[in-house]
């Protein structure tokens, strides 16, 4: 090696996560990532490698995107490359957010062709769904331009770690060059091990995504020199998660015990978990405890009552019933009276054979087919109208024939009846047997249908109605009316 190479390995920043519905916690995730980048600049590393899940969602807010651009721009000003892959949380079907940052020259997307830093070659594999892992094609990797030291960045759960879905040995043996380290993301705890002569390491997440992540948050520093490859861990200063255990015994002293226990801790600005155990016959009010912690300026309060199950009040009546989930869903959807387009979308979303990453594409395709079958020259009332019951259902019974614009009858007359206070009514016409769907418009509540044989004086300005002719202003329809 001509010189020592140092690479900062981070990942699972989950920018945009509003943990516990707290805007302050959303900012905490931004701040944690920013502090890691500041460390990279202070240490003057040769590159920052991000192992996926930069964002918590594939649809981050504009604010999250702008904050991220601002942070990455700090690296660009110091000429430190930001190298990354796409994780499962942020993965989109086609163009990725990482591609946007690459087009802005503030990031590089790793892949089968290496990013070279002197004698170090860095490759990347975006997150691969579990079902597609056995089918992964390594043929795009070649030994051309590989380095003296070769690193691979992945966002997967890997064996030999006990939670692994993809075996590191398979990856190492499938590549056409020697691999010296696999830099991993997805698992939020810092881990490292050796597979043969190859290191495999998780950097850990930059912020706590759950209460179970009790260890300090970390990132890795990969150092490569003539002595070999070394992996060291650095801690990140993040907001404290405070766990307060309380064991209840006597009923009369329960609140006194809880209050005195809480007062023994500094809860200001912290995410506080009050873990209650002990006598299940002791009744307490969660609201009073939350109010106490709020007065002491705890940022977030979570009460976990181990006596009844996490967060479940002892006086809460829980009704449990079992039924066929599919049948229950069908009943609810029927009650929702969805349009044909809505029903189609529901079917796609609940179809277990459609991968989650293909839902948008499948929905777009089926909606396109539905739209191609609709004749938009036909007024909305005519679309799908086949019998008088549909007219009765929407307008009440009326002694009319509803005809299309060509004068063809599409609904038979029914018994004359005009309900009170209907919002959609047929306007006054000369001949109620020749009303087209396009003559129907919204009128005031106190107006009613006019019979052709009533005593209302005829307006001399009005002309006789011909088939397909109208007096009223046609209603303007939108796509939702047809679907």
Buried (B, 14 or more C-beta within 10 A) or exposed (E): BEEEBBBBBBBBBBBBBBBBEBEBBBEBBBBBBBBBBEBBBEEEBBBBBBBBBBBBBBEBBEEBBEBBBEBBBBBBEEEBBBBBBBBBBBBBEEEBBBBEBBEEEBBBBBBBBBBEBBBBBBBBBBBBEEEEEEEEEBEEBBEEEBBEBBBBBBBBBBBEBEEBBBBBBBBBEEBEBBBBBBBBBBBBBBBBEEBEEBBBBBBBBBBBBEBEBEEBBBBBBBBBEEEEBEBEBBEBEBBBBBBBEBEBEEEEEBBEBBBEBBEEBEBEBBBBBBBBEBEEEBEBEBEEBBEBBEEBEBBBBBBBBBBBEEEEBBEEEEEEEEEEEEEEEEEEBEEEEBEEBBBBBBBBEEEEEBEEEBBEBBBEEBBEEBEEEBEEEBBBBBBEBEEBEBBBEEBBBBBBBBBBBEEEEBBEBBEEEBEEEBEEBBBBBBEBBBBBBBBBBEBEEEEBBBEEEEEEEEEEEEEEBEEEEBBBEEBEBEEEEBB
